Amino acid sequence: MNINQFTDIKDYDKEYKYNILVYPNITYQKDLEKDSYVVVLGNIIRELNKIRGDIYWTILSPIQIDSLEFDNTEQIILPLPSYPNAMRTHFDFKTIMREIDWKKKHYDIVYTHLPEHALQLKNLLYNNTNINPKFIGYTHWTEFPEITNYEMTMMDVNFLGLLEMERCGINTQGQKNLILKNAKKSLNKESLIRLDEIIVPQYLGWEIPKYDKQSSDKKIIVYNHRPHTYKNWPWVLKQMDKLWEQRQDFELWVPLADTNEREYMTNDKYDRFGYFSKLSSCYVGICAKQKYGGWAISATDGMSVGVPYMFSDDDYYHELAGDAGIYYDEDAFVDKLNNLLDIPDVRDEWSVKSLQRFEKCKWEKAINQFNDMLDETTDKFNIIGDKSESYKKILDYIHQKKSVSKGDILEYMGWGVRISFTPYRNKLRNESTIKLTKDRYEIK
């Protein structure tokens, strides 16, 4: 059931030229507000609302997510399994068909954050409704064999889903390269060329933190990633052991660790405000080599409060930090860290560079990539021709009634699932006398 049906009163008379249906990728159900998909989507909607007011979002959510509540959003409950790999296999056709209410509502774009379900969604909409939207997406996590530790994956289904989209954003060029490398095992040459055109790096914006600035005099080294093998935690711990043999004047803060594995470790935990406040006191952060080649929000968190970061010398980190990153070869890591700890002026210079990088990468600037993707997609919309007698009949009907729903139009025309309403809606959008609202067609 639509959770806003009885609880929310919104501006239903406001003009919205485009309705977007959002399909989720939930990997952290125990705290949805911290799930990467939820954080990213909330920032995208918030920033797009600052530069355009013509989009209404319908978001499929496992439960109501407060941070995705805006004047131009509604959420539809779609129960999902909590295990990420199970989520990729689970497609609830009946619930989706019932809740999208296709006879009354229309969706111009499907924005899926789970490529594995793009093909199923297109099949559902194109074959069982009169809605033929364009598909775009963002891929947060691909089950590359380089990083998965379970036998079966949905990676081939991911490729098929990507091929159904106009564009799909991805964390970095490094991740795009991994997709193309693995897709060679499953796709022909033509499909690989098409896949290369569809996937585009879309760099996530950096959050503007709220915090109390703290002194960085204490030599706190932060590793604010998950302490897992895929993040190269065992290697980091080994390097910290070497450093501890040489000096005992530092602390290693690992806020996502469950336990402190060494005497020099701490794992103090805070709310978001406290986290950024503590982070601002850190002397330097570490980003080790990883097999996933992805964006490190942990690093952007730290750099946004002036923490210098040491990165393994890999392309995906250069994409993130540019000339504000301190890059190292693994053999020289401890020596380089020692040098940084011993010369505060050098550390402070890198702190300034981190803050300068943050200014260039805020969401208010990063959002342009996402906005461009929307504009490119709407430019490809199919529009009914000028000679259509059915269109003229619909236009006259709206002028006569002043305000009608999609259901009213379908009943008036005697149309069902076999006649696509999409090209007619796309032409109505361009009429100077017609206004498209959340779910109605009205005279201006």
Stockholm file with secondary structure:
# STOCKHOLM 1.0

chainA/1-444         MNINQFTDIKDYDKEYKYNILVYPNITYQKDLEKDSYVVVLGNIIRELNKIRGDIYWTILSPIQIDSLEFDNTEQIILPLPSYPNAMRTHFDFKTIMREIDWKKKHYDIVYTHLPEHALQLKNLLYNNTNINPKFIGYTHWTEFPEITNYEMTMMDVNFLGLLEMERCGINTQGQKNLILKNAKKSLNKESLIRLDEIIVPQYLGWEIPKYDKQSSDKKIIVYNHRPHTYKNWPWVLKQMDKLWEQRQDFELWVPLADTNEREYMTNDKYDRFGYFSKLSSCYVGICAKQKYGGWAISATDGMSVGVPYMFSDDDYYHELAGDAGIYYDEDAFVDKLNNLLDIPDVRDEWSVKSLQRFEKCKWEKAINQFNDMLDETTDKFNIIGDKSESYKKILDYIHQKKSVSKGDILEYMGWGVRISFTPYRNKLRNESTIKLTKDRYEIK
#=GR chainA/1-444 SS CBTTTTTCCCCTTSCCSEEEEEECCCSCGGGGGGCHHHHHHHHHHHHHHHHCCCEEEEEEESSCCGGGCCTTEEEEECCCCSSHHHHHHCCCHHHHHHHHCTTTCCCSEEEESCGGGHHHHHHHHHHHSSCCCEEEEEESCCCCTTTCCSSCCCHHHHHHHHTTCSEEEESCHHHHHHHHHHHTTTSCHHHHHHHHHHEEECCCCBCCCCCCCCCCCSCEEECCSCCSGGGTHHHHHHHHHHHHHHCCCCEEECTTCSSCCSTTEECCCCCHHHHHHHHTTCSEEEECCCSSCCCCHHHHHHHTTTCCEEEESCHHHHHHHGGGSEEECGGGHHHHHHHHHHCHHHHHHHHHHHHHHHHHSBHHHHHHHHHHHHHHHHTTCCCCCTTCHHHHHHHHHHHHHSEEEHHHHHHHHTCCTTSCSHHHHHHHTTCTTEEECSSEEEEC
#=GC SS_cons         CBTTTTTCCCCTTSCCSEEEEEECCCSCGGGGGGCHHHHHHHHHHHHHHHHCCCEEEEEEESSCCGGGCCTTEEEEECCCCSSHHHHHHCCCHHHHHHHHCTTTCCCSEEEESCGGGHHHHHHHHHHHSSCCCEEEEEESCCCCTTTCCSSCCCHHHHHHHHTTCSEEEESCHHHHHHHHHHHTTTSCHHHHHHHHHHEEECCCCBCCCCCCCCCCCSCEEECCSCCSGGGTHHHHHHHHHHHHHHCCCCEEECTTCSSCCSTTEECCCCCHHHHHHHHTTCSEEEECCCSSCCCCHHHHHHHTTTCCEEEESCHHHHHHHGGGSEEECGGGHHHHHHHHHHCHHHHHHHHHHHHHHHHHSBHHHHHHHHHHHHHHHHTTCCCCCTTCHHHHHHHHHHHHHSEEEHHHHHHHHTCCTTSCSHHHHHHHTTCTTEEECSSEEEEC
//
